[in-house]
Amino acid sequence: MGITLNDTNISNVFSLTYPMQFVWGIIITFFGTAVNIKKYKENKNNDVVFSGIIWGSIFGLIIFGIVAIFVDKYIIFMNMDPQIYHDFCLYSLGNLFFQLVFSLIMEKLYFENKEKLANLHSFCYNFLSFAVLIITSLITKNTIIIISVTLFSVFIYNIILSIWQFKKFKFILNFLSCFKYESAGLSTNLFMLIIYLFGFKNSFTFGNEYIIAINFVAMITDVLWDSFGAIKKCAKVDISQNNFKFKESLKNGFLLISLGTTLSIVSFFSLFNTFKVTLTIGLIVLAFQIFDFYLSSIINTLYPFLQLQFSATKTTIIEIFAQTVRVILSVFLPTAYCTEIGQCVASIILFSLYLFIIIKYYKLENDSLIFKEKINTTSQND
């Protein structure tokens, strides 16, 4: 959009609304992932899944709607200019809401092992959004028309998808029992919301060159961070269905990260001049991200296993501790790199503690993590 409209400042909306992605994440984690795990571990029917999609959509509409109503105040809070970012901030909020509804339905498909169908829909949905946005921006420079046409296209896609997927079901109101399945994930997303809401506000006070560099690196690396969701999701699906292969999951994670790192580096050097990024600042931010890529690939393989198989309470406590440290560093460090420093320190903490638990309590046997106490009990019985 920044290139087609000849205004690369538009791309900074990505970081402007980045904190709101974690509102999206909280809703998906609870009303998407957790309810699907509940379905397979408890009642085996789709009532809780369909109800989760509806409730998640309602909460998303309320939250994103409120931010949209007070959009200029939100932009000012983030130390950015409402005159520049007003329209496309609204577009970003609308897009996040429609992606929320779409993703809630995709969660259902992934847990039904219909990943090929889900991947096809994901490709079609994102291609439609991208194509309509770019084509419309080439036809007209009127931002209201561009935003309206693009959002209307994905709205229609969601309507058709919902009609196709929804069946008759019993509406459920009580979701408290779902909390235990994703307590760590919920706490992480809540902390991430605080981190980027106040951390980016802190970073952006240091000037426009930091806004541009942080936003640019976030754009070229965020696809890779989204892929961590795939690592966690695959692990959760396999664990909920007793089909988790530890080494295979770890290997796939490393392959994905290595490919993503290469693409991020190529993208950086190909595009940093186009987006007027200060090279030194951009490389420092990118270095922090690459360091965290590899730690997080291991963390996101271990975390779902420990959450579902070891102790949801202990895993959540560890997550809360690490994210608390990250919040403190991100919000209060007097440097433009505060969010990156907090991010890496939190990952070091999680990596160290998760690895300690695995080494202490588990043994790898036939590519499966087996609880040592269970092995000892079996040996004594033999």
C-alpha positions as CSV (number, residue, x, y, z in Angstrom):
1,M,0.0,0.0,0.0
2,G,2.8,2.4,0.9
3,I,4.4,1.7,-2.5
4,T,1.2,1.8,-4.7
5,L,0.0,5.1,-3.0
6,N,3.5,6.5,-3.0
7,D,3.5,7.1,0.7
8,T,5.6,4.6,2.8
9,N,4.4,6.3,6.0
10,I,1.2,4.2,5.5
11,S,3.1,1.1,6.3
12,N,3.7,2.4,9.8
13,V,0.1,1.5,10.6
14,F,1.4,-2.0,10.9
15,S,3.2,-1.1,14.2
16,L,0.5,1.4,15.2
17,T,-2.1,-1.4,15.5
18,Y,0.4,-4.2,16.4
19,P,-0.8,-4.2,20.0
20,M,-4.3,-5.0,18.9
21,Q,-3.1,-8.2,17.3
22,F,-2.9,-9.5,20.8
23,V,-6.5,-8.7,21.6
24,W,-7.1,-10.9,18.5
25,G,-4.8,-13.5,20.0
26,I,-6.6,-13.5,23.4
27,I,-9.9,-14.1,21.7
28,I,-8.6,-16.8,19.3
29,T,-6.7,-18.6,22.1
30,F,-9.8,-18.9,24.3
31,F,-12.7,-19.0,21.9
32,G,-10.8,-20.9,19.2
33,T,-8.0,-23.1,20.4
34,A,-9.2,-23.8,24.0
35,V,-12.8,-24.7,22.9
36,N,-11.5,-27.1,20.3
37,I,-9.2,-28.9,22.8
38,K,-12.2,-29.1,25.1
39,K,-14.2,-30.8,22.4
40,Y,-11.7,-33.5,21.9
41,K,-10.8,-34.0,25.6
42,E,-14.4,-33.8,27.0
43,N,-17.7,-33.7,25.2
44,K,-16.8,-34.7,21.6
45,N,-19.4,-32.5,20.0
46,N,-19.4,-29.2,18.1
47,D,-21.7,-27.2,20.4
48,V,-18.8,-25.7,22.3
49,V,-16.9,-24.9,19.0
50,F,-19.8,-23.1,17.3
51,S,-20.6,-21.2,20.5
52,G,-17.0,-20.2,20.8
53,I,-17.0,-18.8,17.2
54,I,-20.1,-16.7,18.0
55,W,-18.9,-15.4,21.4
56,G,-15.4,-14.7,20.0
57,S,-16.9,-12.7,17.2
58,I,-19.1,-10.7,19.6
59,F,-16.3,-9.8,21.9
60,G,-14.1,-8.9,18.9
61,L,-16.7,-6.6,17.5
62,I,-17.1,-4.8,20.8
63,I,-13.4,-4.3,21.5
64,F,-12.3,-3.4,18.0
65,G,-15.4,-1.2,17.6
66,I,-14.6,0.8,20.7
67,V,-11.0,1.4,19.6
68,A,-12.3,2.4,16.1
69,I,-14.7,5.0,17.7
70,F,-11.9,6.6,19.6
71,V,-9.3,6.0,16.9
72,D,-7.6,9.4,17.0
73,K,-7.1,9.2,20.7
74,Y,-5.5,5.8,20.2
75,I,-3.2,7.2,17.5
76,I,-2.1,10.1,19.8
77,F,-1.6,7.7,22.7
78,M,0.9,5.8,20.5
79,N,2.8,9.0,19.8
80,M,1.8,9.1,16.1
81,D,-0.1,11.6,13.9
82,P,-3.9,11.1,13.4
83,Q,-3.9,13.2,10.2
84,I,-1.6,10.8,8.6
85,Y,-2.8,7.5,10.0
86,H,-6.6,7.9,10.7
87,D,-8.1,6.2,7.7
88,F,-5.7,3.3,7.5
89,C,-5.8,2.7,11.2
90,L,-9.5,2.2,10.8
91,Y,-8.9,-0.2,7.9
92,S,-6.4,-2.2,10.0
93,L,-8.9,-2.5,12.9
94,G,-11.6,-3.6,10.5
95,N,-9.3,-6.1,8.9
96,L,-8.3,-7.5,12.3
97,F,-11.9,-8.1,13.2
98,F,-12.7,-9.9,9.9
99,Q,-9.5,-12.0,10.3
100,L,-10.7,-12.9,13.8
101,V,-14.0,-14.4,12.6
102,F,-12.2,-16.2,9.7
103,S,-9.5,-17.6,12.1
104,L,-12.1,-18.9,14.6
105,I,-13.6,-21.0,11.8
106,M,-10.1,-22.1,10.6
107,E,-9.3,-23.4,14.2
108,K,-12.3,-25.7,13.8
109,L,-11.0,-27.1,10.5
110,Y,-7.4,-27.6,11.8
111,F,-8.6,-29.5,14.8
112,E,-10.7,-31.7,12.5
113,N,-7.5,-32.5,10.6
114,K,-8.8,-30.7,7.6
115,E,-5.5,-28.7,7.3
116,K,-5.5,-28.9,3.4
117,L,-8.9,-27.3,3.3
118,A,-8.0,-24.8,5.9
119,N,-4.8,-23.9,4.1
120,L,-6.7,-23.5,0.9
121,H,-9.2,-21.1,2.5
122,S,-6.3,-19.2,4.2
123,F,-4.6,-18.7,0.8
124,C,-7.9,-17.6,-0.9
125,Y,-8.9,-15.3,1.9
126,N,-5.5,-13.5,2.1
127,F,-5.1,-13.4,-1.7
128,L,-8.5,-11.9,-2.0
129,S,-7.7,-9.2,0.6
130,F,-4.3,-8.5,-1.0
131,A,-5.6,-8.4,-4.6
132,V,-8.6,-6.2,-3.9
133,L,-6.5,-3.8,-1.8
134,I,-3.8,-3.4,-4.4
135,I,-6.1,-3.3,-7.5
136,T,-8.4,-0.8,-5.9
137,S,-5.4,1.4,-4.8
138,L,-4.2,1.4,-8.4
139,I,-7.6,2.4,-9.8
140,T,-8.3,5.2,-7.2
141,K,-6.3,7.1,-4.6
142,N,-9.5,7.7,-2.5
143,T,-8.6,6.0,0.8
144,I,-12.3,5.6,1.8
145,I,-13.1,3.7,-1.4
146,I,-10.0,1.5,-1.0
147,I,-10.8,0.6,2.6
148,S,-14.5,0.0,2.0
149,V,-14.1,-2.2,-1.1
150,T,-11.4,-4.3,0.6
151,L,-13.3,-4.8,3.9
152,F,-16.5,-5.6,2.0
153,S,-14.8,-8.3,0.0
154,V,-13.5,-10.2,3.1
155,F,-16.9,-9.6,4.8
156,I,-18.6,-11.5,2.0
157,Y,-16.0,-14.3,2.2
158,N,-16.7,-14.7,5.9
159,I,-20.5,-14.8,5.4
160,I,-20.2,-17.5,2.7
161,L,-17.7,-19.5,4.9
162,S,-19.9,-19.3,7.9
163,I,-23.0,-20.4,6.1
164,W,-21.0,-23.4,4.7
165,Q,-19.5,-24.4,8.1
166,F,-22.3,-23.8,10.6
167,K,-24.7,-26.7,11.4
168,K,-27.5,-26.8,13.9
169,F,-26.1,-26.7,17.5
170,K,-26.9,-26.0,21.1
171,F,-25.7,-22.6,22.2
172,I,-23.4,-22.7,25.3
173,L,-22.8,-19.9,27.7
174,N,-20.2,-21.3,30.2
175,F,-16.6,-21.5,29.0
176,L,-14.8,-21.4,32.3
177,S,-13.6,-25.0,32.0
178,C,-11.8,-24.0,28.8
179,F,-9.4,-21.8,30.7
180,K,-7.2,-24.7,32.0
181,Y,-6.4,-25.7,28.4
182,E,-4.9,-22.3,27.4
183,S,-4.2,-20.5,30.6
184,A,-0.5,-19.9,29.6
185,G,-1.4,-18.8,26.1
186,L,-4.0,-16.4,27.5
187,S,-1.6,-14.9,30.0
188,T,1.1,-14.6,27.3
189,N,-1.3,-12.7,24.9
190,L,-2.4,-10.4,27.7
191,F,1.2,-9.5,28.6
192,M,2.0,-9.0,24.9
193,L,-0.8,-6.5,24.6
194,I,0.6,-4.5,27.5
195,I,4.2,-4.9,26.2
196,Y,3.5,-3.6,22.8
197,L,0.9,-1.0,23.8
198,F,3.2,0.7,26.3
199,G,6.5,-0.6,24.9
200,F,5.9,0.8,21.4
201,K,4.6,4.0,22.9
202,N,8.0,4.2,24.8
203,S,10.0,3.4,21.7
204,F,8.2,5.8,19.4
205,T,9.1,8.8,21.7
206,F,12.7,8.5,20.4
207,G,11.8,9.8,16.9
208,N,10.5,8.9,13.5
209,E,13.6,7.0,12.4
210,Y,13.0,4.5,15.2
211,I,9.3,4.2,14.3
212,I,10.2,3.5,10.6
213,A,13.0,0.9,11.5
214,I,11.0,-0.9,14.1
215,N,7.9,-1.0,11.8
216,F,9.9,-2.2,8.8
217,V,11.6,-5.1,10.7
218,A,8.3,-6.0,12.3
219,M,6.7,-6.2,8.8
220,I,9.4,-8.5,7.3
221,T,9.6,-10.8,10.3
222,D,6.0,-11.0,11.4
223,V,5.2,-13.7,8.9
224,L,7.8,-15.8,10.6
225,W,6.4,-15.0,14.1
226,D,3.0,-16.0,12.8
227,S,4.5,-19.4,11.8
228,F,5.3,-20.0,15.4
229,G,1.5,-20.2,15.7
230,A,1.7,-23.1,13.3
231,I,4.3,-24.9,15.4
232,K,2.2,-24.5,18.5
233,K,-1.0,-25.4,16.8
234,C,0.4,-28.6,15.2
235,A,1.8,-29.6,18.6
236,K,-1.6,-28.9,20.3
237,V,-3.5,-30.9,17.7
238,D,-1.1,-33.8,18.0
239,I,-1.1,-33.8,21.8
240,S,-4.9,-33.6,22.1
241,Q,-5.1,-36.6,19.8
242,N,-2.1,-38.5,21.5
243,N,0.0,-38.3,18.4
244,F,2.9,-35.9,19.4
245,K,6.4,-36.6,18.0
246,F,8.9,-34.5,19.8
247,K,12.0,-34.7,17.6
248,E,9.9,-34.4,14.4
249,S,8.1,-31.3,15.8
250,L,11.5,-29.7,16.7
251,K,13.0,-30.5,13.4
252,N,10.1,-29.0,11.4
253,G,10.3,-25.9,13.6
254,F,14.0,-25.4,12.9
255,L,13.5,-25.9,9.1
256,L,10.7,-23.3,9.2
257,I,12.7,-20.8,11.2
258,S,15.8,-21.3,9.0
259,L,13.8,-20.6,5.8
260,G,12.1,-17.6,7.5
261,T,15.3,-16.1,8.7
262,T,16.8,-16.3,5.2
263,L,13.7,-14.6,3.7
264,S,13.8,-11.9,6.4
265,I,17.5,-11.1,5.7
266,V,16.9,-11.0,1.9
267,S,13.8,-8.8,2.4
268,F,15.7,-6.4,4.6
269,F,18.5,-5.7,2.2
270,S,16.1,-5.6,-0.8
271,L,13.7,-3.1,0.7
272,F,15.3,-1.0,3.4
273,N,16.1,1.9,1.0
274,T,12.5,1.9,-0.4
275,F,11.1,2.4,3.1
276,K,13.9,4.9,4.1
277,V,15.2,2.8,7.0
278,T,18.3,3.9,8.9
279,L,20.6,1.0,8.2
280,T,22.3,0.8,11.6
281,I,19.0,1.0,13.6
282,G,17.3,-1.5,11.3
283,L,20.2,-4.1,11.6
284,I,20.2,-3.8,15.4
285,V,16.4,-4.5,15.6
286,L,16.8,-7.4,13.0
287,A,19.6,-9.0,15.0
288,F,17.4,-9.1,18.2
289,Q,14.7,-10.8,16.2
290,I,16.9,-13.4,14.6
291,F,18.4,-14.3,18.0
292,D,14.9,-14.8,19.4
293,F,13.7,-16.8,16.3
294,Y,15.8,-19.9,17.3
295,L,15.1,-19.7,21.0
296,S,11.3,-19.4,20.3
297,S,11.2,-22.3,17.9
298,I,12.2,-24.6,20.8
299,I,10.0,-22.8,23.3
300,N,7.0,-23.2,21.1
301,T,7.5,-26.9,20.8
302,L,8.0,-27.4,24.6
303,Y,5.3,-25.1,25.8
304,P,2.2,-26.8,24.4
305,F,3.5,-30.2,25.7
306,L,4.1,-28.8,29.2
307,Q,0.8,-27.0,29.3
308,L,-1.3,-30.0,28.4
309,Q,0.8,-32.9,29.7
310,F,2.8,-31.6,32.6
311,S,1.1,-28.8,34.6
312,A,-1.0,-26.0,33.2
313,T,-0.6,-24.1,36.5
314,K,3.2,-24.3,36.6
315,T,3.5,-23.5,32.9
316,T,1.3,-20.5,33.4
317,I,3.3,-19.3,36.4
318,I,6.5,-19.6,34.3
319,E,4.9,-17.6,31.5
320,I,3.7,-14.9,33.8
321,F,7.1,-14.6,35.4
322,A,8.9,-14.3,32.1
323,Q,6.3,-11.9,30.6
324,T,6.4,-9.7,33.8
325,V,10.1,-9.3,33.3
326,R,9.5,-8.5,29.7
327,V,6.8,-5.9,30.6
328,I,9.1,-4.1,33.1
329,L,12.0,-3.9,30.6
330,S,9.8,-2.9,27.6
331,V,7.9,-0.2,29.4
332,F,10.7,1.3,31.6
333,L,14.0,0.9,29.9
334,P,15.1,4.3,28.6
335,T,16.1,3.1,25.1
336,A,14.3,2.8,21.8
337,Y,15.3,-0.9,21.8
338,C,13.3,-1.6,25.0
339,T,10.8,-4.0,23.4
340,E,13.5,-6.0,21.7
341,I,15.6,-6.3,24.9
342,G,12.6,-7.3,26.9
343,Q,11.6,-9.9,24.2
344,C,15.0,-11.6,24.2
345,V,15.4,-11.7,28.0
346,A,11.9,-13.3,28.4
347,S,12.8,-15.9,25.8
348,I,16.0,-16.8,27.6
349,I,14.0,-17.3,30.8
350,L,11.4,-19.5,29.2
351,F,14.0,-21.5,27.3
352,S,16.0,-22.2,30.4
353,L,13.1,-23.1,32.7
354,Y,11.2,-25.3,30.1
355,L,14.4,-27.1,29.2
356,F,15.1,-27.7,32.9
357,I,11.6,-29.3,33.4
358,I,12.0,-31.5,30.3
359,I,15.5,-32.8,31.4
360,K,14.4,-33.3,35.0
361,Y,11.1,-35.0,34.5
362,Y,11.0,-36.6,31.0
363,K,12.9,-39.1,28.9
364,L,12.8,-39.3,25.1
365,E,11.7,-42.7,24.0
366,N,10.7,-43.6,20.4
367,D,10.4,-39.8,19.6
368,S,7.9,-39.4,22.5
369,L,8.5,-37.6,25.8
370,I,7.8,-40.1,28.6
371,F,7.4,-39.1,32.2
372,K,10.3,-40.6,34.2
373,E,8.1,-41.5,37.2
374,K,5.9,-43.5,34.9
375,I,8.9,-45.4,33.5
376,N,10.1,-46.2,37.0
377,T,6.6,-47.4,38.1
378,T,6.4,-49.7,35.1
379,S,9.9,-51.1,35.7
380,Q,9.0,-51.9,39.3
381,N,5.8,-53.6,38.3
382,D,7.8,-55.7,35.8
